[in-house]
């Protein structure tokens, strides 16, 4: 919504055809909609080749997909680890490798990855998720070095607790325990993330690259 308000043409992806239909009905036919299964590297790579060939003009990439499948490390199954890493981290590698050649040719690009506060703090029971989000930080910092001379900015946004369906599932006791750790004493709103992502997608941020910017209400100050 933030991008559309500022006259961007957007490319929306989902693993669900139903969700894509809802998005298309909401935002209209002038934008583009692709079904992508980020946990299937083979399918994702093939779909990204099509997107890269058909839309060489893409100038902004926001990688914000993420799943969880929690468990203590001693009980975590291989499939729990593998699916979270594939969806949250491997997908970033495939998407960026597919779209970066066009940005390099165009000598322009803005890339934003969405990590998490727990990538820095750690979180018990989420070793797979934390590893994937920590991996994003290292991946993006390395790419930032590689493409800076091509006028491509690469940054990471690490949200804390934002009001989403995930936080809606928390009971009052859980919410209070979390809020006690947040100096601002409230959860963030999606627009707090959108405002920064949009800023990093414009030339107002042209001298910012390779940075991991935290939005967490002071929960973690680094």
N, C-alpha and C positions, 0 to 999 in steps of 0.2 A: 504493500500500500504506500509506503514511504517513497519508493522509487517511482511508482506510477504517478503519484502526486507531482513529481518533478519531471514528468514527461519521458521516462525511460520506457523502452520496450523490454519486457522481461521474459525470461525462459524459466518456467516452473516445472519441477520434476517431482514425481512421487512414485512409489511402488504400487500404488492403488489406482486403478482406473476410475473407481467411484470418486475418490478424492480429487482426481484431475478434472472430472466432470463438474464437480462443485466449484473448483477454482475457475474453470472456464466460464461457468455461468456467472460467477462473481465479477471477474475481471475482463471478460470479453474476448473476441476473436482476434484482436490486433496483436495479442501476445502469443507465445508459443508454449506448448505443453508436451512433455515427454514422460513416458513411463520408464523408470529406471529401477532396477533391482541392485542396490549398492552392495548387497551381500554376494552377488554373483559376478565375479570379476570378468568372466568370459563375455557375458551378456553386456555388462557395463562398457567394456572396451569396444565392443561392436557398435553399441548405440552412440558412444562418444565420437567414434569415427564419422558417423553420419552427421551428428551435430556440428562437428568441426568443419566438415566439408561443405555443409549447407549454410553455415553462419560464420563466415570468417571475420565478421565485424564485431563479434562479442568483445566488449572492452572491460567488463567487470565480472568477476567470479566470486560468489559467496557460498562457501561450503559449510552448511549448517546442519547436515543430517547427523543424527546420533541415536543409538539405541543402548539400553542397559540389559544386562542379564546377570544379576548380582549373586554373589556367593563367596564364602570364605575360601581362601586359596586352597586349603587342604581338601575341600569338598568340590571345588570347581571342576567341571567336566571339560574335556577338550573342545567340545562343540560350543560351549559357552564362551570360552576364550576366543575361538576362531571366528565366530560370527560377529562378535563385538569388534574385534580388530579389523576384520574385513570391511564391515559397514562403516566404521568410524574413522579408520586410518587408511587402509588400502585404497578405498574409493577416492580419497583425496589425491593420492599418487596418480591413479589412472586418469582422473578428470583433469588434473593440472598438466600431466604429460600430453594429453590429447589437445588441450586448448592453447597451451603456451606457444607452440610454433606460430599460430596466427597472431598472437599478441607481439611476438618478437618481430614478425614481418611488418606489423603495423607500427612498431616502435611506441607502443602505448598499452598500458593495462593496469588494472587495480585488482588485487587478489586479497580476499579476506577469509580467514579460516575461523571457525567458532570452536574454541577449546572449552575450558571450564576452570573454575576456581580450584577444583580438586586436583587438577593437573599439577599444581604447585604444592598444595597442602597434603595430598593423599586422602584416602577415605576408606575405612575398613569395610570389607565386603565388596569392594568395587575395583579390585586390582586390574581386571580386564579393561574396564571403562577408563580408569585413571591412566593406564598404560597407553591406551589409544589417544587420549586427549593430550598427554605429555608428548607423545610421538608427533602430534600435529605441530606443536611448538617448535620442535627440532627440525621437522621437515620444512616448515615455512621459513624459518630463519636461514636455513641453508639455501633454499631457492631464492630468497631475497638477495643473497650475495651473488648468485649466479646471473640474475636478470636485471640488476640495478642499472647497469650501463645501457640497457635497452628501454629505459624510461618506464619500467614496470615496478610498481610498489606492491610489496607483499607484507601483510600484517595479520596479527591474531587478536581476537577479542575473547576474553575469558570471563563469562558471566558467573555471578554467584547464584543466589536463589531468586529466580524470576517467577512471577505469577503465571503458571501454565497448568495444563491438566495434571502434571506430575505433582505440583504443590497442592493442588485441590484435593489430592488423595490423602494428604497428611492430616492426622487428627490434631486436636487442639494442643495436646501435650507435646507432640512432635514439633508443631509450629512454634510453640513457646520456647522449646529448647534451642531451636535454630535462631529465633529472633534475639535471644539473649546473647548470641555470639555476633550480632550485627549492630555496630554502633548507631547506625541510622534507625534501627528498631522497626524496619519494615522490609518486605520483599520488594524487589525491583519490578518494573513493568516492562512488557515487551518493547514499548517505544523507547525505553532507555537504551536498549541494545540497538534498535533500528537507527536511532539518531547517530550513534557512533559508527555503525557500519556504513551508513550513507555518507557521513563525513569522510571516512577512509576511501570511499569510492569516487570522490571528487578531487579536483585539483587544489582545493583548499588544504589538502593533506599531502601535497606533492613532495615535501621534505621529510616525510615519515615513512620509514620502511624497516622491516625486520623487528618490529616491536610487538610485544605481548601486552595488551592493554586490559587491565582488570576493571570490571564493573560489578562490585559486590557490596556496596554500602558500607565499606570499611571492614568487612568480615576478615579479609586478608589484606594486609598492607605490605607490599613488596616494592 
